[in-house]
């Protein structure tokens, strides 16, 4: 199904191939779940989209700030194909995408495909595919400064942030994280404490879909 919507004075088009795709589109463009970071996006020079799915957040950022450089990372093969098409259709020339998972360390790992395209992860049950991972150290070595790092990676946010050094935290001005407390050790309160210890002011909000999920906005 094709959906068209106008946002920030621009027409946006997406081909939505499942109910999962539709739900993410609705969250980003209709419910405006990311409105809380509009001001940050508008002032950003460099944005990282970790867990880019089919590209809704990257396209949202590009529509709001066409001068920002946006880097989108998505490991699932089908999602990545849809992501590339979304960027092409919406003329997002300021977005670069890479078919990798962001993780604590670089390497190849098993990645599980859920029935829903927005729930693929290292932690759910499902058909396994091998994906290339880019570690935090290797990722951040490519950037001098990141204005906003968005993470929506179905539980991997915990290992990703745990892998940051204090020097790497200094490179990132703000985070917007959708957390998923799907397994033992996945504790959003501890995640918020880690961010505060590294100099961030942290705001949290529970998801209205699932009490194991929610959002953390961390900024300096």
C-alpha beads as a LAMMPS data file, in Angstrom:
LAMMPS data file: protein, C-alpha beads

220 atoms
219 bonds

1 atom types
1 bond types

-500.0 500.0 xlo xhi
-500.0 500.0 ylo yhi
-500.0 500.0 zlo zhi

Masses

1 110.0

Atoms # bond

1 1 1 0.000 0.000 0.000
2 1 1 1.294 3.443 -0.890
3 1 1 0.918 6.226 1.669
4 1 1 1.441 9.905 1.031
5 1 1 1.577 12.609 3.659
6 1 1 2.742 16.206 3.816
7 1 1 5.122 17.187 6.596
8 1 1 7.345 20.235 7.049
9 1 1 5.969 21.497 3.725
10 1 1 7.136 18.410 1.832
11 1 1 5.222 15.486 0.338
12 1 1 6.428 12.126 1.647
13 1 1 5.692 8.798 -0.043
14 1 1 6.157 5.305 1.379
15 1 1 5.374 1.851 0.081
16 1 1 4.097 -0.057 3.120
17 1 1 4.227 -3.817 2.722
18 1 1 2.853 -4.946 6.085
19 1 1 0.895 -3.853 9.138
20 1 1 4.238 -3.430 10.916
21 1 1 5.373 -0.963 8.249
22 1 1 2.063 0.889 8.577
23 1 1 2.375 1.122 12.357
24 1 1 5.861 2.651 12.165
25 1 1 4.701 5.113 9.486
26 1 1 1.783 6.136 11.723
27 1 1 4.037 6.560 14.766
28 1 1 6.494 8.799 12.923
29 1 1 4.330 10.841 10.548
30 1 1 0.825 10.814 12.079
31 1 1 1.295 10.420 15.848
32 1 1 4.564 12.403 15.607
33 1 1 6.376 10.302 18.234
34 1 1 9.627 12.102 17.379
35 1 1 8.257 15.633 17.706
36 1 1 10.120 15.890 21.015
37 1 1 13.418 15.976 19.095
38 1 1 12.297 18.308 16.271
39 1 1 14.351 21.197 17.640
40 1 1 17.438 18.994 17.954
41 1 1 16.990 17.646 14.411
42 1 1 16.534 21.143 12.989
43 1 1 19.869 22.279 14.458
44 1 1 21.826 19.084 13.741
45 1 1 24.721 18.641 11.352
46 1 1 25.146 14.882 11.906
47 1 1 22.434 12.355 12.816
48 1 1 22.792 8.578 13.270
49 1 1 19.689 6.414 12.766
50 1 1 20.393 3.052 14.413
51 1 1 17.682 0.560 13.557
52 1 1 16.439 2.482 10.543
53 1 1 13.773 -0.087 9.523
54 1 1 12.216 1.149 6.234
55 1 1 13.500 4.693 6.698
56 1 1 10.662 6.605 8.350
57 1 1 12.845 8.420 10.883
58 1 1 15.606 9.155 8.355
59 1 1 13.087 10.594 5.885
60 1 1 11.463 12.590 8.704
61 1 1 14.856 14.080 9.595
62 1 1 15.691 14.817 5.959
63 1 1 12.348 16.591 5.490
64 1 1 12.949 18.749 8.565
65 1 1 16.634 19.463 7.933
66 1 1 17.887 18.930 4.390
67 1 1 21.344 20.236 5.339
68 1 1 22.029 17.587 7.984
69 1 1 24.098 14.521 7.142
70 1 1 22.103 11.460 8.174
71 1 1 23.548 7.958 8.458
72 1 1 21.047 5.086 8.597
73 1 1 21.914 1.556 9.752
74 1 1 19.605 -1.438 9.226
75 1 1 20.642 -5.126 9.318
76 1 1 17.494 -6.933 8.081
77 1 1 17.768 -7.579 4.316
78 1 1 14.122 -6.880 3.409
79 1 1 13.964 -3.768 5.560
80 1 1 17.203 -2.504 4.049
81 1 1 15.828 -2.904 0.515
82 1 1 12.731 -0.942 1.534
83 1 1 14.930 1.666 3.221
84 1 1 16.909 2.267 0.038
85 1 1 13.700 2.616 -1.963
86 1 1 12.217 5.053 0.583
87 1 1 15.297 7.265 0.381
88 1 1 15.243 7.178 -3.421
89 1 1 11.525 7.954 -3.783
90 1 1 11.737 10.838 -1.324
91 1 1 14.937 12.286 -2.834
92 1 1 16.844 12.070 0.440
93 1 1 20.246 12.891 -0.974
94 1 1 21.579 13.784 2.470
95 1 1 21.016 10.261 3.851
96 1 1 23.536 7.445 3.525
97 1 1 22.486 3.927 4.479
98 1 1 24.437 0.818 5.401
99 1 1 23.233 -2.786 5.692
100 1 1 24.727 -3.524 9.125
101 1 1 23.697 -3.933 12.733
102 1 1 25.292 -1.655 15.290
103 1 1 26.558 -3.708 18.233
104 1 1 29.122 -3.728 21.020
105 1 1 31.735 -5.244 18.719
106 1 1 32.246 -5.728 14.989
107 1 1 31.799 -9.171 13.454
108 1 1 29.181 -11.533 12.065
109 1 1 26.272 -12.591 14.308
110 1 1 23.041 -14.493 14.090
111 1 1 20.058 -12.169 13.751
112 1 1 16.489 -13.378 14.266
113 1 1 13.663 -12.396 11.939
114 1 1 10.300 -11.830 13.599
115 1 1 6.946 -12.136 11.836
116 1 1 6.721 -8.344 12.187
117 1 1 9.318 -6.344 10.269
118 1 1 9.839 -3.870 13.119
119 1 1 10.624 -6.570 15.703
120 1 1 13.654 -8.291 14.158
121 1 1 16.441 -8.530 16.734
122 1 1 19.234 -10.517 18.329
123 1 1 16.835 -11.522 21.107
124 1 1 13.474 -12.621 19.660
125 1 1 12.749 -16.111 18.399
126 1 1 12.614 -16.484 14.638
127 1 1 14.414 -17.604 11.516
128 1 1 18.086 -16.764 11.845
129 1 1 20.154 -14.933 9.267
130 1 1 23.776 -13.914 9.572
131 1 1 24.382 -10.165 9.607
132 1 1 27.454 -7.978 9.649
133 1 1 27.846 -5.930 12.819
134 1 1 29.669 -2.641 13.172
135 1 1 31.014 -2.089 16.674
136 1 1 30.637 1.111 18.650
137 1 1 34.360 1.874 18.481
138 1 1 34.463 1.433 14.701
139 1 1 31.245 3.413 14.226
140 1 1 32.238 6.440 16.266
141 1 1 35.784 6.556 14.917
142 1 1 34.183 7.834 11.692
143 1 1 32.738 10.944 13.330
144 1 1 34.168 13.905 15.214
145 1 1 30.760 14.899 16.551
146 1 1 27.238 13.462 16.455
147 1 1 24.363 15.818 17.226
148 1 1 21.695 13.129 17.598
149 1 1 21.901 9.356 17.833
150 1 1 18.532 7.642 17.585
151 1 1 18.371 4.003 18.661
152 1 1 15.417 1.711 17.987
153 1 1 17.108 -1.667 17.864
154 1 1 14.923 -4.068 19.841
155 1 1 17.136 -4.617 22.874
156 1 1 20.568 -4.030 21.344
157 1 1 20.531 -0.500 22.783
158 1 1 21.729 -1.908 26.125
159 1 1 24.880 -3.566 24.784
160 1 1 25.555 -0.632 22.457
161 1 1 25.548 1.986 25.216
162 1 1 27.405 -0.291 27.638
163 1 1 30.224 -0.449 25.072
164 1 1 30.706 3.343 24.984
165 1 1 33.813 4.786 26.579
166 1 1 33.634 8.155 28.331
167 1 1 35.475 9.667 25.355
168 1 1 32.902 8.234 22.938
169 1 1 30.020 9.637 24.976
170 1 1 31.628 13.070 24.600
171 1 1 31.227 12.780 20.824
172 1 1 27.434 12.418 21.042
173 1 1 25.471 15.505 22.017
174 1 1 22.077 13.814 22.383
175 1 1 20.373 10.420 22.259
176 1 1 16.780 9.436 21.592
177 1 1 16.350 5.813 22.572
178 1 1 13.393 3.471 22.335
179 1 1 14.244 0.910 24.990
180 1 1 13.014 -2.678 25.119
181 1 1 13.245 -4.552 28.433
182 1 1 12.778 -7.949 26.826
183 1 1 15.392 -9.985 28.737
184 1 1 17.219 -10.149 32.066
185 1 1 19.696 -7.318 32.442
186 1 1 17.739 -4.957 30.207
187 1 1 16.980 -2.196 32.697
188 1 1 16.027 1.268 31.480
189 1 1 16.714 2.802 34.909
190 1 1 20.316 1.596 34.777
191 1 1 20.563 2.854 31.207
192 1 1 19.365 6.283 32.321
193 1 1 21.881 6.248 35.201
194 1 1 24.710 5.429 32.776
195 1 1 23.748 8.403 30.645
196 1 1 23.494 10.741 33.647
197 1 1 26.932 9.644 34.873
198 1 1 28.274 10.698 31.485
199 1 1 26.884 14.203 31.691
200 1 1 23.422 13.920 30.116
201 1 1 20.114 15.267 31.347
202 1 1 17.691 12.364 30.884
203 1 1 13.919 12.356 30.433
204 1 1 11.915 9.132 30.233
205 1 1 8.477 8.145 29.000
206 1 1 6.743 4.771 29.047
207 1 1 5.267 3.373 25.840
208 1 1 1.485 3.150 25.699
209 1 1 1.823 -0.070 23.667
210 1 1 3.893 -2.205 26.076
211 1 1 5.069 -1.453 29.628
212 1 1 8.399 -3.133 28.869
213 1 1 9.107 -0.396 26.352
214 1 1 9.587 3.337 26.473
215 1 1 11.730 6.283 25.448
216 1 1 14.776 8.017 26.864
217 1 1 15.798 11.479 25.711
218 1 1 19.340 12.293 26.821
219 1 1 20.972 15.611 26.029
220 1 1 23.748 17.844 27.249

Bonds

1 1 1 2
2 1 2 3
3 1 3 4
4 1 4 5
5 1 5 6
6 1 6 7
7 1 7 8
8 1 8 9
9 1 9 10
10 1 10 11
11 1 11 12
12 1 12 13
13 1 13 14
14 1 14 15
15 1 15 16
16 1 16 17
17 1 17 18
18 1 18 19
19 1 19 20
20 1 20 21
21 1 21 22
22 1 22 23
23 1 23 24
24 1 24 25
25 1 25 26
26 1 26 27
27 1 27 28
28 1 28 29
29 1 29 30
30 1 30 31
31 1 31 32
32 1 32 33
33 1 33 34
34 1 34 35
35 1 35 36
36 1 36 37
37 1 37 38
38 1 38 39
39 1 39 40
40 1 40 41
41 1 41 42
42 1 42 43
43 1 43 44
44 1 44 45
45 1 45 46
46 1 46 47
47 1 47 48
48 1 48 49
49 1 49 50
50 1 50 51
51 1 51 52
52 1 52 53
53 1 53 54
54 1 54 55
55 1 55 56
56 1 56 57
57 1 57 58
58 1 58 59
59 1 59 60
60 1 60 61
61 1 61 62
62 1 62 63
63 1 63 64
64 1 64 65
65 1 65 66
66 1 66 67
67 1 67 68
68 1 68 69
69 1 69 70
70 1 70 71
71 1 71 72
72 1 72 73
73 1 73 74
74 1 74 75
75 1 75 76
76 1 76 77
77 1 77 78
78 1 78 79
79 1 79 80
80 1 80 81
81 1 81 82
82 1 82 83
83 1 83 84
84 1 84 85
85 1 85 86
86 1 86 87
87 1 87 88
88 1 88 89
89 1 89 90
90 1 90 91
91 1 91 92
92 1 92 93
93 1 93 94
94 1 94 95
95 1 95 96
96 1 96 97
97 1 97 98
98 1 98 99
99 1 99 100
100 1 100 101
101 1 101 102
102 1 102 103
103 1 103 104
104 1 104 105
105 1 105 106
106 1 106 107
107 1 107 108
108 1 108 109
109 1 109 110
110 1 110 111
111 1 111 112
112 1 112 113
113 1 113 114
114 1 114 115
115 1 115 116
116 1 116 117
117 1 117 118
118 1 118 119
119 1 119 120
120 1 120 121
121 1 121 122
122 1 122 123
123 1 123 124
124 1 124 125
125 1 125 126
126 1 126 127
127 1 127 128
128 1 128 129
129 1 129 130
130 1 130 131
131 1 131 132
132 1 132 133
133 1 133 134
134 1 134 135
135 1 135 136
136 1 136 137
137 1 137 138
138 1 138 139
139 1 139 140
140 1 140 141
141 1 141 142
142 1 142 143
143 1 143 144
144 1 144 145
145 1 145 146
146 1 146 147
147 1 147 148
148 1 148 149
149 1 149 150
150 1 150 151
151 1 151 152
152 1 152 153
153 1 153 154
154 1 154 155
155 1 155 156
156 1 156 157
157 1 157 158
158 1 158 159
159 1 159 160
160 1 160 161
161 1 161 162
162 1 162 163
163 1 163 164
164 1 164 165
165 1 165 166
166 1 166 167
167 1 167 168
168 1 168 169
169 1 169 170
170 1 170 171
171 1 171 172
172 1 172 173
173 1 173 174
174 1 174 175
175 1 175 176
176 1 176 177
177 1 177 178
178 1 178 179
179 1 179 180
180 1 180 181
181 1 181 182
182 1 182 183
183 1 183 184
184 1 184 185
185 1 185 186
186 1 186 187
187 1 187 188
188 1 188 189
189 1 189 190
190 1 190 191
191 1 191 192
192 1 192 193
193 1 193 194
194 1 194 195
195 1 195 196
196 1 196 197
197 1 197 198
198 1 198 199
199 1 199 200
200 1 200 201
201 1 201 202
202 1 202 203
203 1 203 204
204 1 204 205
205 1 205 206
206 1 206 207
207 1 207 208
208 1 208 209
209 1 209 210
210 1 210 211
211 1 211 212
212 1 212 213
213 1 213 214
214 1 214 215
215 1 215 216
216 1 216 217
217 1 217 218
218 1 218 219
219 1 219 220
